[in-house]
Amino acid sequence: MSDGSTPLTRRSVEPVVFRVLTLAFTIFIVAYVLIPIVVTLVMSFNEAAQIRFPIKVWSLGWYGDFIASPQWTDALKNSFIIAVGTAVISTTAGILAAWAFERYDFAFKNVLYILIMMPLFMPGVVLGLGVAIAFGGLEIGGVSIYGSRGLVMVAHSLWAMPLVFMLMEATFRTIDNRVVEAANDLGAPPVRTFFEVVIPMVSTGVISSVLFAFVISLNEFVMALFLTDRDTQTLPVLMWLSLRSAGTPRLAVASVILALTVFACLSLIMLWYIRQLRKVSR
């Protein structure tokens, strides 16, 4: 009896143990992600001049201080402008490259694939220093591009574009090629087919690529530290410089703004994905 009941007992216990371990691991991951964000959010309401815990007096004063500071608002504006430019550059280049790799065969395809993906695995300090050395002395119309927003956009695209390329290459593989071939058979030019047939079918991938590239640029710090000056420094760079001198709750406010922006981007991706699913289900 005991020999026959042991396997049955194991079969009944193993799913329960696995479920408990899975739940515990999920709770650990969620707590690991949320605790730093929640602590930063709480510290942004501290009235003290230094980041200190526990909070004695709660206040929105540092939010007002952030908004009233031209240095911090200019850094935030620079971050958004650079992030938008990076999203445009990397999404355009990544989509076109992914479409070319998915649809056509050409010489040195594997080598080019490695070259496209290589910046993604390079340290930011290497890329930032390399861009600074390569383009630091370049002038356009007598104006040096070093310290310009455009140079930072190009540098950030070195990281963002490979991610867009990977995402869109996988997305292009999901489309029904019969629809594309039907459009070509009906006489639609390749460019028109691409924009009016292909892009609508991969709109979720395109939206995700744009927002991912935007978030990568918004939060990037190392390359921006090498390539910006006082007038074009981004919010992460200013946070780093301020942290070295004085750790005020203004840093927590800036962190909350960045975190909320990332959350908003992820929410947009999910809402768009749900919208597309509902369209398909109809």
C-alpha positions in Angstrom: 0.0 0.0 0.0 2.8 2.4 0.9 4.7 1.7 -2.3 1.6 2.5 -4.4 0.6 5.6 -2.5 4.0 7.3 -2.7 3.9 8.2 -6.4 0.3 9.4 -6.0 1.3 11.6 -3.1 4.2 13.1 -5.1 1.9 13.8 -8.0 -0.5 15.7 -5.8 2.2 17.6 -3.8 4.5 18.7 -6.7 1.9 21.0 -8.4 1.2 22.7 -5.1 4.9 23.2 -4.3 5.5 24.5 -7.9 2.6 26.9 -7.6 3.8 28.2 -4.2 7.4 28.7 -5.5 6.1 30.4 -8.6 4.0 32.8 -6.6 6.8 33.5 -4.1 9.2 34.3 -7.0 6.7 36.5 -8.7 6.1 38.5 -5.4 9.9 38.8 -5.0 10.4 40.2 -8.5 7.5 42.6 -8.2 8.8 43.8 -4.8 12.3 44.1 -6.2 11.1 46.3 -9.0 8.6 48.4 -7.0 10.4 49.1 -3.8 13.0 51.5 -5.3 10.3 53.3 -7.3 8.0 53.6 -4.3 10.9 54.8 -2.0 11.9 57.5 -4.6 8.2 58.6 -4.9 7.9 58.9 -1.2 11.2 60.9 -0.8 10.0 63.4 -3.5 7.5 64.6 -0.9 10.1 65.3 1.7 10.3 69.0 2.8 13.9 68.6 4.2 16.8 70.0 2.3 18.5 66.6 2.1 17.2 63.2 1.2 16.5 61.7 4.6 14.3 58.9 6.0 11.9 58.8 7.8 10.1 61.9 6.5 9.2 64.4 9.2 7.2 66.9 7.1 5.4 66.1 3.8 5.4 68.7 1.1 5.1 69.4 -2.6 7.7 72.1 -2.3 10.4 70.3 -4.3 8.1 69.8 -7.2 7.5 73.6 -7.3 11.2 74.1 -7.0 11.9 71.8 -10.0 9.3 73.6 -12.2 10.7 77.0 -11.1 14.3 76.1 -11.9 15.3 77.0 -15.5 18.3 74.6 -15.3 16.2 71.6 -14.5 13.4 72.4 -16.8 15.9 73.0 -19.7 17.5 69.6 -18.9 14.1 68.0 -19.0 13.3 69.7 -22.3 16.7 68.6 -23.8 16.0 65.0 -22.7 12.6 65.0 -24.4 13.9 66.6 -27.6 16.8 64.2 -27.9 14.6 61.3 -27.1 12.1 62.2 -29.8 15.0 62.7 -32.4 16.5 59.4 -31.4 13.1 57.6 -31.8 12.7 59.1 -35.3 16.2 58.2 -36.4 16.5 54.7 -34.9 12.9 53.7 -35.8 13.3 54.8 -39.4 16.7 53.1 -39.9 15.7 50.0 -37.9 12.5 49.4 -39.8 14.1 49.8 -43.2 17.0 47.6 -42.3 14.7 44.9 -40.8 12.6 44.9 -44.0 15.6 44.6 -46.2 17.0 41.7 -44.2 13.6 40.0 -44.2 12.7 40.4 -47.9 16.0 40.4 -49.8 19.2 38.3 -50.1 22.4 40.2 -50.7 26.1 39.8 -50.3 27.7 39.9 -46.8 24.3 39.7 -45.1 25.6 37.9 -42.0 28.5 40.4 -41.7 26.1 43.4 -41.9 23.8 41.7 -39.3 26.7 41.5 -36.9 27.7 45.1 -37.5 24.2 46.3 -36.9 23.9 44.4 -33.6 27.4 45.2 -32.4 26.7 48.6 -30.7 24.1 47.0 -28.6 26.7 45.0 -26.8 29.3 47.8 -26.5 29.7 49.7 -23.3 28.2 53.2 -23.3 31.6 54.7 -22.3 33.2 53.2 -25.4 30.5 54.5 -27.7 30.4 57.9 -26.1 34.2 58.3 -26.2 34.3 57.0 -29.8 31.6 59.4 -31.0 33.3 62.3 -29.2 36.7 61.6 -30.7 35.3 60.9 -34.2 33.0 63.8 -34.5 34.2 66.2 -31.8 36.1 68.4 -34.3 33.5 68.3 -37.1 31.9 71.5 -38.1 28.8 72.2 -40.2 28.5 75.7 -41.5 31.3 76.8 -39.3 29.4 75.5 -36.2 30.9 72.6 -34.2 28.5 69.8 -33.7 30.1 68.7 -30.5 27.7 69.4 -27.6 24.8 69.6 -30.0 21.5 67.7 -29.5 21.9 66.2 -33.0 25.1 64.4 -32.1 23.6 62.9 -28.9 20.6 61.7 -31.0 23.0 59.9 -33.4 24.9 58.4 -30.5 21.8 57.2 -28.7 20.6 55.7 -32.0 23.6 53.4 -31.8 21.9 51.6 -28.9 18.2 52.1 -29.9 18.4 51.2 -33.6 19.6 47.5 -33.0 16.7 47.0 -30.6 14.2 48.4 -33.2 15.9 46.2 -35.8 15.5 43.0 -33.7 11.9 43.8 -32.8 10.8 44.7 -36.4 12.6 41.8 -38.0 10.6 39.4 -35.7 7.5 41.4 -36.4 7.9 41.3 -40.2 8.1 37.5 -40.0 4.6 37.4 -38.7 2.9 39.1 -41.7 1.0 37.2 -44.4 3.2 37.5 -47.4 0.2 36.6 -49.6 -1.3 40.0 -48.9 2.0 41.7 -50.0 2.2 39.6 -53.1 -1.5 40.4 -53.9 -0.8 44.1 -53.7 2.2 43.7 -56.0 0.1 41.7 -58.4 -2.5 44.4 -58.5 0.2 46.9 -59.7 0.9 48.7 -56.4 4.5 50.1 -56.4 6.8 48.7 -53.7 6.9 52.0 -51.7 3.1 52.2 -51.7 2.7 48.6 -50.8 5.2 49.1 -47.9 3.4 52.1 -46.4 -0.2 51.2 -47.1 -0.1 47.4 -46.7 2.9 46.3 -44.7 3.1 49.1 -42.1 -0.6 48.8 -41.0 -0.1 45.1 -40.4 2.9 45.7 -38.2 1.6 48.9 -36.4 2.0 47.3 -33.0 5.7 46.7 -33.6 6.2 50.2 -35.0 4.6 51.8 -32.0 6.6 49.6 -29.6 9.8 50.5 -31.5 9.2 54.2 -31.3 8.4 54.1 -27.6 11.2 51.8 -26.7 13.7 54.0 -28.6 12.3 57.0 -26.9 12.7 55.4 -23.4 16.2 54.2 -24.1 17.3 57.7 -25.1 15.4 59.4 -22.3 17.2 57.3 -19.6 20.7 57.1 -21.2 23.4 58.8 -19.2 26.9 57.7 -20.1 27.0 58.8 -23.7 25.2 62.0 -22.9 27.8 62.8 -20.2 30.5 62.7 -22.9 28.6 64.5 -25.6 26.6 67.3 -24.0 27.6 70.7 -22.7 26.0 73.0 -20.1 23.3 74.1 -22.6 22.4 70.7 -23.9 22.9 68.4 -20.9 20.1 66.0 -20.3 18.2 65.3 -17.1 20.1 62.2 -16.1 23.4 64.1 -16.6 22.2 67.0 -14.5 21.0 64.5 -11.8 24.5 62.9 -11.7 26.2 66.2 -11.4 23.8 67.4 -8.7 24.2 64.1 -6.8 27.9 64.7 -6.5 27.4 68.1 -4.9 24.1 67.9 -2.9 21.6 65.1 -2.7 18.3 67.1 -2.4 14.8 65.7 -2.9 14.9 67.5 -6.2 16.7 64.4 -7.5 13.8 62.3 -6.3 11.4 64.6 -8.2 13.4 64.2 -11.4 13.5 60.4 -10.9 9.7 60.4 -10.5 9.3 62.3 -13.7 11.4 59.9 -15.6 9.7 56.9 -14.1 6.2 58.3 -14.9 7.3 58.9 -18.5 8.5 55.3 -18.8 5.3 54.0 -17.2 3.2 56.1 -19.7 5.1 54.7 -22.6 4.6 51.1 -21.5 0.9 51.9 -20.9 0.6 53.2 -24.4 2.2 50.0 -25.8 -0.2 47.8 -23.8 -3.3 49.9 -24.8 -2.3 49.8 -28.5 -1.7 46.0 -28.3 -5.1 45.5 -26.6 -6.8 47.7 -29.3 -5.2 45.6 -32.1 -6.3 42.4 -30.4 -9.9 43.6 -30.3 -9.7 44.5 -33.9 -8.5 41.0 -34.8 -11.2 39.3 -32.6 -13.9 41.2 -34.5 
